[in-house]
Amino acid sequence: MAEHHTGPVETGAPMDYAEHEKTYNFFLGATKYGTLFCVALLIAMAAGFFTSAGFFTALVLFVLLNIAGFVLLR
């Protein structure tokens, strides 16, 4: 049955806001750099498969895109 409380609803431990901020900032960074990795991989795969660039040129393009993206997103 529903209980009627007259005090505060929050009965658990107090929130650790510093830890929450660290976790949220980690999530944002992982999302940002994970997206960069996926986009660079797709561009390098397209260059390697659909042009005459070849594997090693696509690999170099992948590395360069990741470095450029890391510098720009910092």
C-alpha positions in Angstrom: 0.0 0.0 0.0 1.1 3.6 -0.4 2.7 5.1 2.6 2.2 8.7 3.4 5.5 10.4 4.3 5.6 13.9 5.8 9.4 14.3 5.6 11.8 14.4 2.7 11.4 11.7 0.1 15.2 11.3 -0.3 16.2 8.6 2.3 19.4 7.2 0.6 22.9 8.3 0.8 23.7 11.9 -0.3 24.7 12.4 -3.9 28.3 12.5 -4.8 28.2 15.4 -7.3 32.0 15.4 -7.9 31.9 11.7 -8.9 28.8 12.4 -11.1 30.6 15.2 -12.9 33.7 12.9 -13.5 31.5 10.1 -14.9 29.6 12.5 -17.1 32.7 14.1 -18.5 34.2 10.7 -19.2 31.0 9.7 -21.0 31.2 12.8 -23.2 34.8 12.3 -24.0 34.3 8.6 -24.9 31.4 9.5 -27.1 33.3 12.3 -28.8 36.4 10.3 -29.5 34.5 7.1 -30.3 32.5 8.9 -32.9 35.8 10.3 -34.3 37.2 6.8 -34.6 34.1 5.4 -36.4 33.9 8.3 -38.9 37.7 8.1 -39.6 37.4 4.3 -40.1 34.4 4.7 -42.5 36.2 7.3 -44.5 39.4 5.2 -44.7 37.4 2.1 -45.7 35.7 4.1 -48.4 39.0 5.3 -49.7 40.5 1.8 -49.5 37.7 -0.1 -51.1 36.2 2.3 -53.7 39.3 3.9 -55.0 42.7 2.6 -56.2 44.3 3.9 -53.0 44.9 0.5 -51.5 45.3 -0.8 -47.9 48.4 1.1 -46.8 47.2 4.5 -48.1 43.8 3.9 -46.4 45.7 3.0 -43.2 47.7 6.2 -43.4 44.6 8.2 -44.1 42.9 6.6 -41.0 45.8 7.5 -38.8 46.0 11.1 -40.1 42.2 11.6 -39.7 42.4 10.4 -36.1 45.4 12.7 -35.3 43.7 15.7 -37.0 40.4 15.0 -35.2 42.1 14.6 -31.9 43.9 17.9 -32.3 40.7 19.7 -33.4 38.4 18.2 -30.8 40.7 18.9 -27.8 
